[in-house]
Amino acid sequence: MPQSLTLSRPQPEAQPETQGPIAVIGAGAWGTALALLAAARGIPVYLWARRAEQAAAMQEARQNLEYLPGVPFPPSLHPTADAEEALARARFAVVAVPSKALGQTLATLPKARAYVSATKGLHYSDHQLLRMSQVIQETTGVSRLAVLSGPNLAEEIARFLPAAAVVASSDAGLAQAVQQVFSGPSFRVYTSSDVVGVELGGALKNVMALAAGMVDGLRLGDNAKASLITRGLREIIKFGLAQGARERTFMGLSGLGDLMATAYSPLSRNRSAGERLVRGERLEGILEQKSVVEGIYTAKALHHWDLETGADLPITEAVYRVAYQGANPLEELSRLMGREAKPE
């Protein structure tokens, strides 16, 4: 009989005091999971919650009952609603808030020395399509930035199941610092200098996961889903190259890896939302839920960009029409299948 894999919470490691604490901005499932990873290694982590009542509840229960119930906090994880306390001594701040609230949230907080974006989305405004790191820089004026992405379902990360991610930055020292903080027995972090590719892979795969959920909801089969995901990856790559990304990045953790996890997992909010949409649930109800479905907002941002530039994003546009215009998903499928035949 093969032995089953048993993972336990990592034991705290001794950390030089000169390294100092980090901050995590956003106490949802993903922000909390990242805070757990670092704190489990003995690194002081200040987890900032926008709502004082949520911070107080986490302090009392020593867990995030609202988003990750049943996962106890290590002693070095400090929930707080005091932004000054969270950011004053932090080496860097990990940003894990919804894309729609990112700029508004950071505008109300003290500046950090450096930022690591863990938010996977895009923002369209005033004829500009902005990645989250660009929103952070425009809002704070801070140029030391990194982005963290990969196949990272928060519920699994918080349980210390094996996973990997990539951190990208033009500042090699910052990328290595983030790698050091989050790498551990259950979480392997690679570095990259392709910020654009890593960020776009994490954002666009959410739209493809919505489409994959629609295929699931319509019960179109595994062939259809595999074909959709493959062509979806091609759409991501084509768009990414036009924005200056490197193609090989999309074959890695933040591209293919993240796409596979998000398009197939029952834990994926985007995949589940696509399934719910084609089964008749209204978009308003999905947007009102506690956990944010980033792909809905990214599809809208890309739709506006496509209208302005002719970017040619057929799967993204199909998702937009189903989600925002109530289009018949089977008619959208027929439209995609009827596109001009071409070489792969």
Buried (B, 14 or more C-beta within 10 A) or exposed (E): EEEEEEEEBBEBEEBEEEEBBBBBBBBBBBBBBBBBBBBBBBBBBBBBBBEEEBBBBBBEBBBBBBBBEEBEBBEBBBBBBEBEBBBEEBBBBBBBBBBBEBBEBBEEBBEBBBBBBBBBBBBBEEEEBBBBBBBBBEBBEBEBBBBBBBBBBBBBBBBBEEBBBBBBBEBEEBBBBBBBBBBBBBBBBBBBBBBBBBBBBBBBBBBBBBBBBBBBBBEBEEEBBEBBBEBBBEBBBBBBBEEEBBEEBBBBBBBBBBBBBBBBBEBBBBBBBBBBBBEEEEBEEBBEEEBBBBBBBBBBBBBBBBEEEEBEBBBBBBBBBBBEEEBEBEEBBEBBEEEEEEEE
